[in-house]
Amino acid sequence: MNKHQVEGRVDQVSGKLKEVAGKVVGNDKLKAEGQVEQAAGKVQASYGDAKEKAKDAAKSVIDKV
């Protein structure tokens, strides 16, 4: 697991907490900020996942040589 995967997933959780808090207190701005943070975290985690897959694929090719 790389730092992009970890940071992205942390941002997703943090965003979800903000979204829920915004819903509970009736703050649409906080709710929207949470949704944006979740989306950004998902993008970052996906980037980290792709990076990890590329690294694993390269290692697989090198190991076969």
All heavy atoms as a GROMACS GRO file, in nm:
protein
  480
    1MET      N    1   0.086  -0.117   0.000
    1MET     CA    2   0.000   0.000   0.000
    1MET      C    3   0.091   0.124   0.000
    1MET      O    4   0.184   0.131   0.078
    1MET     CB    5  -0.090  -0.003   0.123
    1MET     CG    6  -0.195   0.103   0.121
    1MET     SD    7  -0.325   0.076   0.242
    1MET     CE    8  -0.454   0.017   0.136
    2ASN      N    9   0.060   0.218  -0.088
    2ASN     CA   10   0.143   0.338  -0.097
    2ASN      C   11   0.072   0.457  -0.031
    2ASN      O   12  -0.044   0.449   0.007
    2ASN     CB   13   0.181   0.367  -0.242
    2ASN     CG   14   0.063   0.395  -0.332
    2ASN    OD1   15  -0.028   0.468  -0.296
    2ASN    ND2   16   0.062   0.335  -0.449
    3LYS      N   17   0.145   0.569  -0.023
    3LYS     CA   18   0.093   0.684   0.051
    3LYS      C   19  -0.032   0.743  -0.015
    3LYS      O   20  -0.120   0.794   0.054
    3LYS     CB   21   0.199   0.791   0.069
    3LYS     CG   22   0.229   0.875  -0.052
    3LYS     CD   23   0.327   0.986  -0.020
    3LYS     CE   24   0.332   1.082  -0.137
    3LYS     NZ   25   0.401   1.205  -0.104
    4HIS      N   26  -0.042   0.733  -0.147
    4HIS     CA   27  -0.160   0.787  -0.215
    4HIS      C   28  -0.285   0.708  -0.178
    4HIS      O   29  -0.393   0.765  -0.161
    4HIS     CB   30  -0.140   0.787  -0.366
    4HIS     CG   31  -0.029   0.877  -0.411
    4HIS    ND1   32  -0.038   1.013  -0.406
    4HIS    CD2   33   0.095   0.849  -0.457
    4HIS    CE1   34   0.074   1.067  -0.450
    4HIS    NE2   35   0.157   0.968  -0.481
    5GLN      N   36  -0.270   0.578  -0.168
    5GLN     CA   37  -0.384   0.495  -0.129
    5GLN      C   38  -0.429   0.529   0.012
    5GLN      O   39  -0.549   0.545   0.037
    5GLN     CB   40  -0.345   0.347  -0.136
    5GLN     CG   41  -0.325   0.296  -0.277
    5GLN     CD   42  -0.268   0.156  -0.279
    5GLN    OE1   43  -0.165   0.131  -0.217
    5GLN    NE2   44  -0.333   0.066  -0.350
    6VAL      N   45  -0.335   0.540   0.104
    6VAL     CA   46  -0.367   0.569   0.244
    6VAL      C   47  -0.429   0.708   0.258
    6VAL      O   48  -0.537   0.723   0.318
    6VAL     CB   49  -0.241   0.557   0.333
    6VAL    CG1   50  -0.271   0.603   0.475
    6VAL    CG2   51  -0.190   0.414   0.332
    7GLU      N   52  -0.363   0.809   0.201
    7GLU     CA   53  -0.414   0.945   0.213
    7GLU      C   54  -0.551   0.960   0.148
    7GLU      O   55  -0.639   1.028   0.201
    7GLU     CB   56  -0.316   1.043   0.150
    7GLU     CG   57  -0.188   1.060   0.229
    7GLU     CD   58  -0.085   1.148   0.160
    7GLU    OE1   59  -0.114   1.202   0.051
    7GLU    OE2   60   0.024   1.163   0.216
    8GLY      N   61  -0.570   0.894   0.035
    8GLY     CA   62  -0.699   0.901  -0.032
    8GLY      C   63  -0.811   0.841   0.051
    8GLY      O   64  -0.920   0.898   0.062
    9ARG      N   65  -0.784   0.729   0.111
    9ARG     CA   66  -0.887   0.664   0.193
    9ARG      C   67  -0.913   0.743   0.321
    9ARG      O   68  -1.028   0.751   0.367
    9ARG     CB   69  -0.848   0.520   0.219
    9ARG     CG   70  -0.868   0.439   0.090
    9ARG     CD   71  -0.840   0.293   0.100
    9ARG     NE   72  -0.871   0.226  -0.025
    9ARG     CZ   73  -0.792   0.221  -0.132
    9ARG    NH1   74  -0.674   0.281  -0.131
    9ARG    NH2   75  -0.828   0.156  -0.241
   10VAL      N   76  -0.810   0.805   0.376
   10VAL     CA   77  -0.830   0.891   0.494
   10VAL      C   78  -0.917   1.010   0.456
   10VAL      O   79  -1.009   1.047   0.530
   10VAL     CB   80  -0.694   0.938   0.552
   10VAL    CG1   81  -0.712   1.051   0.651
   10VAL    CG2   82  -0.621   0.820   0.617
   11ASP      N   83  -0.891   1.068   0.340
   11ASP     CA   84  -0.973   1.182   0.294
   11ASP      C   85  -1.118   1.139   0.269
   11ASP      O   86  -1.210   1.216   0.297
   11ASP     CB   87  -0.915   1.242   0.166
   11ASP     CG   88  -0.789   1.324   0.191
   11ASP    OD1   89  -0.761   1.354   0.309
   11ASP    OD2   90  -0.718   1.356   0.094
   12GLN      N   91  -1.137   1.019   0.219
   12GLN     CA   92  -1.274   0.970   0.198
   12GLN      C   93  -1.349   0.960   0.331
   12GLN      O   94  -1.464   1.004   0.341
   12GLN     CB   95  -1.272   0.832   0.130
   12GLN     CG   96  -1.240   0.838  -0.017
   12GLN     CD   97  -1.236   0.699  -0.078
   12GLN    OE1   98  -1.153   0.617  -0.043
   12GLN    NE2   99  -1.327   0.674  -0.171
   13VAL      N  100  -1.285   0.905   0.431
   13VAL     CA  101  -1.348   0.890   0.562
   13VAL      C  102  -1.373   1.027   0.625
   13VAL      O  103  -1.483   1.054   0.677
   13VAL     CB  104  -1.262   0.802   0.656
   13VAL    CG1  105  -1.315   0.804   0.798
   13VAL    CG2  106  -1.256   0.659   0.603
   14SER      N  107  -1.274   1.113   0.617
   14SER     CA  108  -1.289   1.247   0.672
   14SER      C  109  -1.403   1.322   0.603
   14SER      O  110  -1.484   1.390   0.668
   14SER     CB  111  -1.157   1.324   0.653
   14SER     OG  112  -1.171   1.458   0.691
   15GLY      N  113  -1.411   1.307   0.472
   15GLY     CA  114  -1.518   1.372   0.397
   15GLY      C  115  -1.655   1.319   0.435
   15GLY      O  116  -1.752   1.394   0.446
   16LYS      N  117  -1.663   1.188   0.457
   16LYS     CA  118  -1.790   1.128   0.497
   16LYS      C  119  -1.833   1.182   0.633
   16LYS      O  120  -1.951   1.212   0.654
   16LYS     CB  121  -1.778   0.976   0.501
   16LYS     CG  122  -1.908   0.904   0.527
   16LYS     CD  123  -2.008   0.931   0.415
   16LYS     CE  124  -2.137   0.855   0.436
   16LYS     NZ  125  -2.234   0.884   0.331
   17LEU      N  126  -1.738   1.196   0.725
   17LEU     CA  127  -1.769   1.251   0.857
   17LEU      C  128  -1.820   1.394   0.845
   17LEU      O  129  -1.916   1.432   0.912
   17LEU     CB  130  -1.647   1.245   0.948
   17LEU     CG  131  -1.602   1.105   0.991
   17LEU    CD1  132  -1.470   1.113   1.067
   17LEU    CD2  133  -1.708   1.038   1.075
   18LYS      N  134  -1.755   1.474   0.760
   18LYS     CA  135  -1.800   1.612   0.739
   18LYS      C  136  -1.940   1.614   0.679
   18LYS      O  137  -2.025   1.695   0.719
   18LYS     CB  138  -1.706   1.686   0.644
   18LYS     CG  139  -1.586   1.744   0.708
   18LYS     CD  140  -1.508   1.828   0.606
   18LYS     CE  141  -1.380   1.878   0.665
   18LYS     NZ  142  -1.303   1.957   0.566
   19GLU      N  143  -1.964   1.527   0.582
   19GLU     CA  144  -2.095   1.522   0.519
   19GLU      C  145  -2.204   1.489   0.621
   19GLU      O  146  -2.308   1.555   0.627
   19GLU     CB  147  -2.096   1.420   0.406
   19GLU     CG  148  -2.230   1.410   0.336
   19GLU     CD  149  -2.236   1.300   0.231
   19GLU    OE1  150  -2.140   1.222   0.218
   19GLU    OE2  151  -2.340   1.291   0.165
   20VAL      N  152  -2.179   1.389   0.702
   20VAL     CA  153  -2.277   1.347   0.803
   20VAL      C  154  -2.297   1.459   0.906
   20VAL      O  155  -2.411   1.490   0.943
   20VAL     CB  156  -2.233   1.216   0.871
   20VAL    CG1  157  -2.318   1.186   0.993
   20VAL    CG2  158  -2.239   1.100   0.772
   21ALA      N  159  -2.187   1.521   0.949
   21ALA     CA  160  -2.199   1.632   1.044
   21ALA      C  161  -2.281   1.745   0.983
   21ALA      O  162  -2.365   1.805   1.051
   21ALA     CB  163  -2.061   1.683   1.084
   22GLY      N  164  -2.259   1.774   0.857
   22GLY     CA  165  -2.336   1.878   0.790
   22GLY      C  166  -2.484   1.845   0.784
   22GLY      O  167  -2.569   1.934   0.803
   23LYS      N  168  -2.515   1.718   0.760
   23LYS     CA  169  -2.655   1.676   0.758
   23LYS      C  170  -2.718   1.691   0.897
   23LYS      O  171  -2.830   1.738   0.910
   23LYS     CB  172  -2.667   1.530   0.713
   23LYS     CG  173  -2.649   1.508   0.565
   23LYS     CD  174  -2.664   1.361   0.530
   23LYS     CE  175  -2.640   1.335   0.383
   23LYS     NZ  176  -2.650   1.192   0.350
   24VAL      N  177  -2.644   1.649   1.000
   24VAL     CA  178  -2.696   1.651   1.136
   24VAL      C  179  -2.726   1.793   1.183
   24VAL      O  180  -2.831   1.819   1.241
   24VAL     CB  181  -2.598   1.581   1.234
   24VAL    CG1  182  -2.636   1.606   1.379
   24VAL    CG2  183  -2.593   1.432   1.205
   25VAL      N  184  -2.634   1.885   1.155
   25VAL     CA  185  -2.653   2.022   1.203
   25VAL      C  186  -2.724   2.110   1.101
   25VAL      O  187  -2.750   2.227   1.128
   25VAL     CB  188  -2.519   2.088   1.245
   25VAL    CG1  189  -2.455   2.012   1.358
   25VAL    CG2  190  -2.424   2.102   1.128
   26GLY      N  191  -2.756   2.056   0.985
   26GLY     CA  192  -2.827   2.132   0.884
   26GLY      C  193  -2.741   2.235   0.813
   26GLY      O  194  -2.790   2.339   0.769
   27ASN      N  195  -2.612   2.207   0.802
   27ASN     CA  196  -2.519   2.298   0.737
   27ASN      C  197  -2.487   2.246   0.597
   27ASN      O  198  -2.408   2.153   0.581
   27ASN     CB  199  -2.392   2.310   0.822
   27ASN     CG  200  -2.294   2.412   0.770
   27ASN    OD1  201  -2.288   2.440   0.651
   27ASN    ND2  202  -2.216   2.468   0.862
   28ASP      N  203  -2.550   2.305   0.496
   28ASP     CA  204  -2.532   2.258   0.358
   28ASP      C  205  -2.389   2.277   0.308
   28ASP      O  206  -2.339   2.197   0.230
   28ASP     CB  207  -2.630   2.329   0.264
   28ASP     CG  208  -2.773   2.285   0.285
   28ASP    OD1  209  -2.794   2.172   0.337
   28ASP    OD2  210  -2.865   2.361   0.250
   29LYS      N  211  -2.323   2.384   0.355
   29LYS     CA  212  -2.184   2.409   0.313
   29LYS      C  213  -2.092   2.298   0.364
   29LYS      O  214  -2.010   2.246   0.288
   29LYS     CB  215  -2.136   2.544   0.363
   29LYS     CG  216  -1.997   2.579   0.317
   29LYS     CD  217  -1.950   2.715   0.370
   29LYS     CE  218  -1.807   2.738   0.325
   29LYS     NZ  219  -1.742   2.840   0.404
   30LEU      N  220  -2.105   2.261   0.489
   30LEU     CA  221  -2.023   2.154   0.546
   30LEU      C  222  -2.052   2.022   0.477
   30LEU      O  223  -1.960   1.945   0.447
   30LEU     CB  224  -2.048   2.143   0.697
   30LEU     CG  225  -1.962   2.044   0.774
   30LEU    CD1  226  -1.814   2.079   0.764
   30LEU    CD2  227  -2.005   2.040   0.920
   31LYS      N  228  -2.177   1.997   0.449
   31LYS     CA  229  -2.216   1.874   0.378
   31LYS      C  230  -2.150   1.870   0.240
   31LYS      O  231  -2.093   1.768   0.201
   31LYS     CB  232  -2.368   1.870   0.366
   31LYS     CG  233  -2.422   1.750   0.292
   31LYS     CD  234  -2.573   1.759   0.283
   31LYS     CE  235  -2.627   1.660   0.182
   31LYS     NZ  236  -2.770   1.677   0.159
   32ALA      N  237  -2.155   1.982   0.168
   32ALA     CA  238  -2.095   1.988   0.034
   32ALA      C  239  -1.943   1.972   0.041
   32ALA      O  240  -1.884   1.903  -0.043
   32ALA     CB  241  -2.132   2.119  -0.034
   33GLU      N  242  -1.881   2.035   0.139
   33GLU     CA  243  -1.736   2.021   0.156
   33GLU      C  244  -1.698   1.874   0.178
   33GLU      O  245  -1.599   1.826   0.125
   33GLU     CB  246  -1.686   2.105   0.274
   33GLU     CG  247  -1.681   2.252   0.248
   33GLU     CD  248  -1.644   2.333   0.372
   33GLU    OE1  249  -1.613   2.274   0.477
   33GLU    OE2  250  -1.647   2.457   0.362
   34GLY      N  251  -1.778   1.806   0.256
   34GLY     CA  252  -1.754   1.664   0.281
   34GLY      C  253  -1.765   1.581   0.155
   34GLY      O  254  -1.685   1.491   0.130
   35GLN      N  255  -1.864   1.612   0.073
   35GLN     CA  256  -1.882   1.539  -0.052
   35GLN      C  257  -1.764   1.563  -0.147
   35GLN      O  258  -1.717   1.470  -0.212
   35GLN     CB  259  -2.014   1.580  -0.117
   35GLN     CG  260  -2.134   1.531  -0.040
   35GLN     CD  261  -2.265   1.591  -0.090
   35GLN    OE1  262  -2.268   1.697  -0.150
   35GLN    NE2  263  -2.375   1.521  -0.061
   36VAL      N  264  -1.717   1.687  -0.152
   36VAL     CA  265  -1.602   1.719  -0.237
   36VAL      C  266  -1.477   1.646  -0.186
   36VAL      O  267  -1.400   1.590  -0.264
   36VAL     CB  268  -1.579   1.871  -0.243
   36VAL    CG1  269  -1.446   1.905  -0.308
   36VAL    CG2  270  -1.693   1.939  -0.318
   37GLU      N  271  -1.458   1.647  -0.055
   37GLU     CA  272  -1.342   1.580   0.004
   37GLU      C  273  -1.346   1.430  -0.024
   37GLU      O  274  -1.243   1.368  -0.053
   37GLU     CB  275  -1.336   1.607   0.154
   37GLU     CG  276  -1.205   1.569   0.217
   37GLU     CD  277  -1.192   1.616   0.360
   37GLU    OE1  278  -1.251   1.720   0.395
   37GLU    OE2  279  -1.121   1.549   0.437
   38GLN      N  280  -1.464   1.370  -0.017
   38GLN     CA  281  -1.477   1.228  -0.048
   38GLN      C  282  -1.437   1.200  -0.193
   38GLN      O  283  -1.367   1.103  -0.222
   38GLN     CB  284  -1.621   1.182  -0.028
   38GLN     CG  285  -1.662   1.165   0.115
   38GLN     CD  286  -1.804   1.119   0.123
   38GLN    OE1  287  -1.835   1.004   0.095
   38GLN    NE2  288  -1.894   1.209   0.160
   39ALA      N  289  -1.485   1.284  -0.284
   39ALA     CA  290  -1.454   1.265  -0.426
   39ALA      C  291  -1.304   1.279  -0.451
   39ALA      O  292  -1.244   1.198  -0.524
   39ALA     CB  293  -1.532   1.366  -0.511
   40ALA      N  294  -1.243   1.380  -0.390
   40ALA     CA  295  -1.099   1.400  -0.407
   40ALA      C  296  -1.022   1.281  -0.349
   40ALA      O  297  -0.923   1.235  -0.408
   40ALA     CB  298  -1.056   1.529  -0.339
   41GLY      N  299  -1.066   1.231  -0.237
   41GLY     CA  300  -1.002   1.114  -0.176
   41GLY      C  301  -1.014   0.991  -0.264
   41GLY      O  302  -0.920   0.912  -0.275
   42LYS      N  303  -1.128   0.976  -0.327
   42LYS     CA  304  -1.150   0.862  -0.416
   42LYS      C  305  -1.055   0.869  -0.535
   42LYS      O  306  -0.997   0.768  -0.575
   42LYS     CB  307  -1.295   0.858  -0.462
   42LYS     CG  308  -1.331   0.733  -0.537
   42LYS     CD  309  -1.480   0.724  -0.561
   42LYS     CE  310  -1.514   0.590  -0.623
   42LYS     NZ  311  -1.658   0.570  -0.634
   43VAL      N  312  -1.038   0.989  -0.591
   43VAL     CA  313  -0.946   1.006  -0.704
   43VAL      C  314  -0.804   0.974  -0.661
   43VAL      O  315  -0.731   0.902  -0.731
   43VAL     CB  316  -0.955   1.150  -0.760
   43VAL    CG1  317  -0.843   1.178  -0.858
   43VAL    CG2  318  -1.090   1.173  -0.826
   44GLN      N  319  -0.762   1.025  -0.546
   44GLN     CA  320  -0.627   1.001  -0.498
   44GLN      C  321  -0.604   0.853  -0.469
   44GLN      O  322  -0.500   0.798  -0.504
   44GLN     CB  323  -0.597   1.083  -0.374
   44GLN     CG  324  -0.452   1.073  -0.330
   44GLN     CD  325  -0.418   1.167  -0.217
   44GLN    OE1  326  -0.505   1.217  -0.149
   44GLN    NE2  327  -0.291   1.190  -0.196
   45ALA      N  328  -0.701   0.788  -0.409
   45ALA     CA  329  -0.688   0.645  -0.380
   45ALA      C  330  -0.682   0.564  -0.510
   45ALA      O  331  -0.603   0.469  -0.520
   45ALA     CB  332  -0.805   0.597  -0.294
   46SER      N  333  -0.761   0.603  -0.608
   46SER     CA  334  -0.758   0.534  -0.738
   46SER      C  335  -0.623   0.550  -0.805
   46SER      O  336  -0.571   0.455  -0.865
   46SER     CB  337  -0.869   0.587  -0.829
   46SER     OG  338  -0.995   0.556  -0.776
   47TYR      N  339  -0.567   0.670  -0.796
   47TYR     CA  340  -0.433   0.693  -0.850
   47TYR      C  341  -0.332   0.601  -0.780
   47TYR      O  342  -0.249   0.536  -0.845
   47TYR     CB  343  -0.392   0.839  -0.833
   47TYR     CG  344  -0.245   0.864  -0.861
   47TYR    CD1  345  -0.198   0.866  -0.992
   47TYR    CD2  346  -0.154   0.885  -0.759
   47TYR    CE1  347  -0.065   0.887  -1.019
   47TYR    CE2  348  -0.021   0.906  -0.784
   47TYR     CZ  349   0.025   0.908  -0.914
   47TYR     OH  350   0.158   0.928  -0.941
   48GLY      N  351  -0.341   0.593  -0.649
   48GLY     CA  352  -0.252   0.505  -0.574
   48GLY      C  353  -0.270   0.359  -0.611
   48GLY      O  354  -0.173   0.284  -0.623
   49ASP      N  355  -0.394   0.318  -0.633
   49ASP     CA  356  -0.422   0.180  -0.674
   49ASP      C  357  -0.358   0.151  -0.810
   49ASP      O  358  -0.295   0.046  -0.830
   49ASP     CB  359  -0.573   0.155  -0.682
   49ASP     CG  360  -0.642   0.158  -0.546
   49ASP    OD1  361  -0.572   0.147  -0.442
   49ASP    OD2  362  -0.766   0.173  -0.544
   50ALA      N  363  -0.374   0.244  -0.904
   50ALA     CA  364  -0.317   0.227  -1.038
   50ALA      C  365  -0.165   0.221  -1.031
   50ALA      O  366  -0.101   0.140  -1.100
   50ALA     CB  367  -0.363   0.339  -1.130
   51LYS      N  368  -0.109   0.307  -0.950
   51LYS     CA  369   0.037   0.310  -0.934
   51LYS      C  370   0.087   0.177  -0.878
   51LYS      O  371   0.188   0.123  -0.924
   51LYS     CB  372   0.073   0.425  -0.840
   51LYS     CG  373   0.219   0.452  -0.826
   51LYS     CD  374   0.242   0.576  -0.739
   51LYS     CE  375   0.388   0.598  -0.713
   51LYS     NZ  376   0.413   0.714  -0.628
   52GLU      N  377   0.014   0.124  -0.782
   52GLU     CA  378   0.052  -0.004  -0.721
   52GLU      C  379   0.041  -0.119  -0.822
   52GLU      O  380   0.128  -0.206  -0.828
   52GLU     CB  381  -0.037  -0.030  -0.599
   52GLU     CG  382   0.016  -0.132  -0.503
   52GLU     CD  383   0.139  -0.088  -0.425
   52GLU    OE1  384   0.163   0.032  -0.409
   52GLU    OE2  385   0.213  -0.178  -0.381
   53LYS      N  386  -0.065  -0.117  -0.902
   53LYS     CA  387  -0.081  -0.221  -1.004
   53LYS      C  388   0.029  -0.215  -1.108
   53LYS      O  389   0.081  -0.319  -1.150
   53LYS     CB  390  -0.218  -0.207  -1.072
   53LYS     CG  391  -0.332  -0.255  -0.988
   53LYS     CD  392  -0.465  -0.241  -1.060
   53LYS     CE  393  -0.580  -0.278  -0.971
   53LYS     NZ  394  -0.710  -0.259  -1.036
   54ALA      N  395   0.068  -0.096  -1.148
   54ALA     CA  396   0.177  -0.080  -1.244
   54ALA      C  397   0.308  -0.132  -1.186
   54ALA      O  398   0.386  -0.199  -1.256
   54ALA     CB  399   0.190   0.066  -1.285
   55LYS      N  400   0.332  -0.102  -1.060
   55LYS     CA  401   0.453  -0.149  -0.994
   55LYS      C  402   0.455  -0.301  -0.987
   55LYS      O  403   0.556  -0.365  -1.016
   55LYS     CB  404   0.462  -0.089  -0.853
   55LYS     CG  405   0.591  -0.121  -0.780
   55LYS     CD  406   0.596  -0.052  -0.646
   55LYS     CE  407   0.557  -0.149  -0.539
   55LYS     NZ  408   0.566  -0.097  -0.403
   56ASP      N  409   0.341  -0.361  -0.953
   56ASP     CA  410   0.332  -0.507  -0.946
   56ASP      C  411   0.351  -0.571  -1.083
   56ASP      O  412   0.417  -0.674  -1.095
   56ASP     CB  413   0.197  -0.549  -0.887
   56ASP     CG  414   0.184  -0.514  -0.739
   56ASP    OD1  415   0.286  -0.484  -0.674
   56ASP    OD2  416   0.069  -0.517  -0.689
   57ALA      N  417   0.294  -0.509  -1.186
   57ALA     CA  418   0.308  -0.562  -1.322
   57ALA      C  419   0.453  -0.555  -1.367
   57ALA      O  420   0.506  -0.650  -1.427
   57ALA     CB  421   0.218  -0.485  -1.418
   58ALA      N  422   0.520  -0.445  -1.339
   58ALA     CA  423   0.661  -0.431  -1.376
   58ALA      C  424   0.746  -0.533  -1.302
   58ALA      O  425   0.836  -0.595  -1.359
   58ALA     CB  426   0.709  -0.290  -1.346
   59LYS      N  427   0.717  -0.553  -1.175
   59LYS     CA  428   0.791  -0.652  -1.096
   59LYS      C  429   0.771  -0.792  -1.151
   59LYS      O  430   0.865  -0.870  -1.160
   59LYS     CB  431   0.749  -0.646  -0.949
   59LYS     CG  432   0.830  -0.735  -0.857
   59LYS     CD  433   0.785  -0.716  -0.713
   59LYS     CE  434   0.859  -0.797  -0.613
   59LYS     NZ  435   0.916  -0.921  -0.645
   60SER      N  436   0.649  -0.821  -1.194
   60SER     CA  437   0.618  -0.952  -1.251
   60SER      C  438   0.698  -0.976  -1.377
   60SER      O  439   0.751  -1.086  -1.399
   60SER     CB  440   0.468  -0.962  -1.279
   60SER     OG  441   0.438  -1.083  -1.341
   61VAL      N  442   0.708  -0.874  -1.462
   61VAL     CA  443   0.783  -0.887  -1.586
   61VAL      C  444   0.932  -0.908  -1.556
   61VAL      O  445   0.997  -0.993  -1.617
   61VAL     CB  446   0.761  -0.763  -1.676
   61VAL    CG1  447   0.860  -0.762  -1.791
   61VAL    CG2  448   0.619  -0.758  -1.727
   62ILE      N  449   0.983  -0.830  -1.462
   62ILE     CA  450   1.125  -0.840  -1.426
   62ILE      C  451   1.155  -0.977  -1.367
   62ILE      O  452   1.259  -1.036  -1.396
   62ILE     CB  453   1.165  -0.727  -1.330
   62ILE    CG1  454   1.161  -0.593  -1.403
   62ILE    CG2  455   1.302  -0.752  -1.268
   62ILE    CD1  456   1.176  -0.473  -1.315
   63ASP      N  457   1.065  -1.029  -1.285
   63ASP     CA  458   1.086  -1.160  -1.223
   63ASP      C  459   1.088  -1.272  -1.325
   63ASP      O  460   1.154  -1.375  -1.303
   63ASP     CB  461   0.978  -1.187  -1.118
   63ASP     CG  462   0.994  -1.103  -0.993
   63ASP    OD1  463   1.102  -1.041  -0.973
   63ASP    OD2  464   0.897  -1.095  -0.914
   64LYS      N  465   1.019  -1.255  -1.436
   64LYS     CA  466   1.016  -1.359  -1.540
   64LYS      C  467   1.143  -1.361  -1.623
   64LYS      O  468   1.172  -1.461  -1.687
   64LYS     CB  469   0.895  -1.337  -1.632
   64LYS     CG  470   0.764  -1.368  -1.565
   64LYS     CD  471   0.648  -1.349  -1.659
   64LYS     CE  472   0.517  -1.378  -1.588
   64LYS     NZ  473   0.401  -1.359  -1.675
   65VAL      N  474   1.218  -1.252  -1.621
   65VAL     CA  475   1.340  -1.243  -1.704
   65VAL      C  476   1.453  -1.312  -1.638
   65VAL      O  477   1.478  -1.352  -1.544
   65VAL     CB  478   1.376  -1.095  -1.730
   65VAL    CG1  479   1.510  -1.082  -1.799
   65VAL    CG2  480   1.267  -1.030  -1.810
   0.00000   0.00000   0.00000
